[in-house]
Amino acid sequence: MQLREDMLLGALFVGFGVTGVIGDISYGIGSVARMGPGFLPAVAGAILAVLGLVLAVRSLVQAGAARFVFTVARPFAAILLAVVVFGATVESLGVVPALVLMTLIAWKADRSGRPLELLIVGVVLVGVVILIFGTALGLPLKLVPDAWTF
C-alpha cells in the first residue's frame, strides 16, 4: 500500500487543527464582536484543519502525485516517538537522561548511523541544551533524577 505525501501532511494538519480548536475552547471563544482569548487560536486551528482536509482530498483526486512507500514511515515514527518520550521523561528523569533517550530513539530514523556519530550528537546536544537553557537563559534545569544526586 502506498500513501501520498499530501495525504499524510493533510492528516497532520487536520489533527493539529482539531487539537488546537479543542484546546482553545476552554479559553472562551466569545463572538466576532467580543472576541475572547481563545478566538484567534481557535480560528487558526479551524483554518489549519480545513486546509489539511483540502490537501488530503486533493491528494486523493490527483493522479500521478508524488507517492512514498512506508520507508518514510520509519523516520517519521522514530522522530515523533523521540519527541514524545522526551516530553514524557524530562520532568521525572531530568534533562540529560531524557535527551539521551531522545537521541537514541531518533537515531533509529537513519539506518546508516554509526555509534561514534551517535555519541558525538548526544554529547553535543546535551552540552548545547545545558549551555543555552541552563547557563545563558538561567532556567532552573533538573539535569538528572533526584536519586542520582548526593
C-alpha positions as CSV (number, residue, x, y, z in Angstrom):
1,M,0.0,0.0,0.0
2,Q,1.3,3.4,-0.9
3,L,0.4,6.7,0.6
4,R,0.7,10.2,-0.9
5,E,2.8,12.8,0.9
6,D,0.0,15.3,0.6
7,M,-2.4,12.8,2.3
8,L,-0.1,12.4,5.3
9,L,0.5,16.1,5.5
10,G,-3.2,16.9,5.2
11,A,-3.9,14.4,8.0
12,L,-1.3,16.0,10.2
13,F,-2.8,19.5,9.5
14,V,-6.3,18.2,10.4
15,G,-5.0,16.6,13.6
16,F,-3.1,19.7,14.8
17,G,-6.0,22.0,13.8
18,V,-8.7,20.0,15.6
19,T,-6.4,19.6,18.6
20,G,-5.9,23.4,18.6
21,V,-9.6,24.1,18.4
22,I,-10.5,21.6,21.2
23,G,-7.8,23.0,23.4
24,D,-8.8,26.6,22.8
25,I,-12.4,26.2,23.6
26,S,-11.6,26.2,27.3
27,Y,-10.2,29.8,27.0
28,G,-13.5,31.2,25.9
29,I,-14.0,32.0,22.3
30,G,-16.6,34.7,22.6
31,S,-18.1,36.2,19.4
32,V,-16.7,38.2,16.5
33,A,-17.9,41.4,18.2
34,R,-16.4,40.5,21.6
35,M,-13.5,38.1,21.0
36,G,-12.3,36.0,23.9
37,P,-8.7,34.9,24.4
38,G,-9.3,31.6,22.6
39,F,-11.0,33.2,19.5
40,L,-7.9,33.7,17.3
41,P,-6.2,30.4,18.1
42,A,-9.4,28.5,17.6
43,V,-9.9,30.2,14.2
44,A,-6.3,29.5,13.2
45,G,-6.8,25.8,14.2
46,A,-10.0,25.6,12.2
47,I,-8.3,27.1,9.2
48,L,-5.4,24.7,9.5
49,A,-7.9,21.8,9.8
50,V,-9.8,22.9,6.7
51,L,-6.5,23.4,4.7
52,G,-5.5,19.9,5.8
53,L,-8.8,18.5,4.6
54,V,-8.5,20.2,1.3
55,L,-4.9,18.9,0.9
56,A,-5.9,15.4,1.8
57,V,-8.9,15.3,-0.6
58,R,-6.8,16.9,-3.4
59,S,-4.2,14.2,-3.0
60,L,-6.9,11.5,-3.4
61,V,-8.2,13.1,-6.5
62,Q,-4.9,13.9,-8.2
63,A,-3.4,11.3,-10.4
64,G,0.3,10.9,-10.6
65,A,1.0,12.9,-7.4
66,A,4.3,12.2,-5.6
67,R,4.0,8.9,-3.7
68,F,6.0,7.4,-1.0
69,V,6.2,3.9,0.4
70,F,6.2,3.0,4.0
71,T,10.0,3.5,4.1
72,V,9.2,7.1,5.0
73,A,7.1,5.9,7.9
74,R,10.1,4.7,9.9
75,P,11.9,8.0,10.2
76,F,8.7,9.8,10.8
77,A,7.7,7.4,13.6
78,A,11.1,7.4,15.2
79,I,11.3,11.2,15.4
80,L,7.7,11.5,16.6
81,L,8.4,8.8,19.3
82,A,11.6,10.5,20.3
83,V,9.9,13.8,20.9
84,V,7.0,12.2,22.8
85,V,9.5,10.2,25.0
86,F,11.4,13.4,25.7
87,G,8.3,15.2,26.8
88,A,7.2,12.3,29.0
89,T,10.5,11.8,30.7
90,V,12.1,15.2,31.1
91,E,10.4,16.1,34.4
92,S,10.8,12.7,36.1
93,L,14.3,11.7,34.8
94,G,15.8,15.1,34.2
95,V,17.2,16.8,31.1
96,V,20.3,14.7,30.5
97,P,18.7,11.2,30.6
98,A,15.7,12.5,28.6
99,L,18.0,13.9,25.9
100,V,20.0,10.7,25.8
101,L,16.8,8.7,25.3
102,M,15.5,11.1,22.7
103,T,18.8,10.8,20.8
104,L,18.8,7.0,20.9
105,I,15.3,6.8,19.6
106,A,15.7,9.4,17.0
107,W,18.9,7.7,15.8
108,K,16.7,4.8,14.6
109,A,15.3,7.1,11.9
110,D,18.6,6.6,10.0
111,R,19.7,3.1,9.2
112,S,23.2,4.2,8.3
113,G,24.1,5.9,11.6
114,R,27.3,4.9,13.2
115,P,27.8,4.6,17.0
116,L,30.6,7.2,17.1
117,E,28.2,9.7,15.4
118,L,25.5,8.9,17.9
119,L,27.9,9.5,20.8
120,I,29.1,12.8,19.3
121,V,25.5,14.0,18.6
122,G,24.3,13.0,22.1
123,V,27.2,14.8,23.9
124,V,26.9,17.9,21.7
125,L,23.1,18.1,22.1
126,V,23.3,17.7,25.9
127,G,26.1,20.3,26.1
128,V,24.3,22.9,23.9
129,V,21.0,22.5,25.8
130,I,22.7,23.0,29.1
131,L,24.6,26.0,27.8
132,I,21.6,27.7,26.2
133,F,18.9,26.9,28.7
134,G,20.8,26.5,31.9
135,T,23.6,29.0,31.6
136,A,22.6,31.6,29.1
137,L,18.9,31.8,29.9
138,G,19.3,30.9,33.6
139,L,16.5,28.4,33.6
140,P,16.4,26.0,36.6
141,L,17.0,22.7,34.9
142,K,16.7,19.4,36.6
143,L,19.7,17.7,35.0
144,V,19.5,14.2,36.5
145,P,16.9,12.3,38.6
146,D,16.8,13.1,42.3
147,A,18.0,9.6,43.1
148,W,21.3,10.3,41.3
149,T,22.2,13.4,43.4
150,F,24.1,13.2,46.6
